[in-house]
């Protein structure tokens, strides 16, 4: 069933119609409102919450008198790394959006990913559990 599912998705991707990538930016929203909306979405992300509440405290040495300093250093490091990653994503998206607006590039992308799905199905069909 998994092989057929991947072949179906490969066919769907291969024959997918082109997307209309006209941007509709809400000009009437202030930058401050956009920032706080994005911050709210990020802060309510369950993955981030689980990471911060479950994994982050395990790296704090409770026997040391510098728990506040440890938390500040690790929190600051986490925030800086996250900012760098998000700026990287935004930059990459900005560059790729120009590429994706081309119909020819959309067809190429659809064929590549459709072929990858079908190729994965082919590999999966030949797998034998020993």
Secondary structure by P-SEA (a helix, b strand, c coil): caaaaaaaaaaaaaacccccccccccccccaaaaaaaaaaaaaacaaaaaaacccccccccccccaaaaaaaaaaaaaaaaaaaaaaaaaaaaaaaaaaaccaaaaaaaaaaaaaaaaaaaaaaaacccc
